């Protein structure tokens, strides 16, 4: 992208110089003739047209490198924080107020914005009815129409049910540009996560990537997640549910039903480190994946044991969307070769990852490889 953009800009600059040289070359001839000549006007017009094209290109592509984009985001965030701080200093003429709450630590790397120390304890009460927290300041940053924050990383930020009002406000705000939200390792439990998922049903929400791994997700939140996937405003493409081992049969049933909704747009699903899927839960996943409306392209089941894995493989036989399947440390054994030999696992499957399966011997790997290649010669197999 960078090379193409530089090439395009170089071509525009060359056109400007050519137009400028033509203009200068025509000028003496016209002046010596003592009469007006449309050639000068034409050359001048061409010169300014090419100049405008360069200006327009700079507007459309302001960030030539990731580093430049990071600097632009950092500068804008600092401007908003300082503006908000000065507003409160002007509004509240109390010199005893500690304005250190605006000293927000954050970093921007490759377009990902991460804020630190946003827990609800860091709150400055400037009046009885108007507490200011660092979270609320960040909420105003995300809701600012000129803030280019698209990826927000809040992993391990000690967020709780009582400290996310600002996040709900930002997600619903018409000016927010968030496309990816990472809430990893925050014990939001059911109510906090439920509120986030409800906010994501807003028509103003643009989030396509949601990481809620290791967040203590349980059945109550899974119902809200299912409602989001069924919503017409749903935009989720990438979902990470790994590490949430408290989900039971009821929660999975609601979720897997939602995967079959016409409004569900999920293409990448991470169900790693969930313990094990029982004999009653595995068929729910299998039936959801084989539904024609399912769009899952990448399914990650790393460190998640599937009961009756052979039947699960059988269920993928006619699945057209699946391209990558990760079954690392998922209980794959030598006996699974028969299932792979009989069934064509995913018509368009491109990569199958079977690493770290301790019950899979060398001879079993060879048998599996032959069985897989027999029906899917294009598949890359990783042991």
C-alpha angles and dihedrals in degrees: 000000000000093000092046091050093048090049091051092049091048090053092051092050091051090053090052092052091048091049090048092050091049090051093051092044092053096045100076092047093052094044093050091051091058094221137093116267127196089215091075092051090047093050092046091049092049090050094053093042091058090046091054090050090056091049091050091050091053089053094048095044106032095154114065094170136023089245092057091049091050091051091050092051092046092050093050094049091050091049092053093046092050092046091051091048093050091049092057092044089055095043097046111046094194115123092193092069114108108226095186088109086082091060091097119176116219142148134208119206126166090343094307113124118204124184123198134211099014097145117137094252091073095078130139114206107207092169137004093259102030113061116176119209131178088246091058091050090052089048089057090048092054092046093052111111092222098049111106095202108143102152118049120187114197099159116152092001094139091243116172138183089270098050106054104075089107091054092051089050092051095046091053096043117110093225098053117115099190113146100162129038124185116194097164117159097009114129095220089150118194105315099045094046091044090056091050092051092047090051089052089062088070115113087233094060113105100176113138098163121056123177112190099153117149093009099127092255113182137172095286092060092042089062089055090047090052090051090052093051089050092049121106089226093056113126101165114139101157122042129175116195098158122142096022099124098164094077112112135196092280093055094047092047092057092045097047091047088054091052087067094054117115087230093057110104100174114145101165122043125179114198097162127148096014097136104238141331111231127227088266096046100046094064089053090059092043094051092048092052095048093051110111091231093058112107101186110144099169123036120182117195097162114159091002116118117218118205111224093014091178092064090047091055090048090055092058093058096102099029107127102183101054113105104156126035121182114197097162112158091354100132097272111164139176091270091067091075090083092057092049091048094052100040130053101228105216119339092232099031111147104173133027118186116200102160127143095023100144094193091059110093128198092259089047090053090053092049091047092048092052092045093049095046091049092067100020110034091167095058120111108219120203120194 
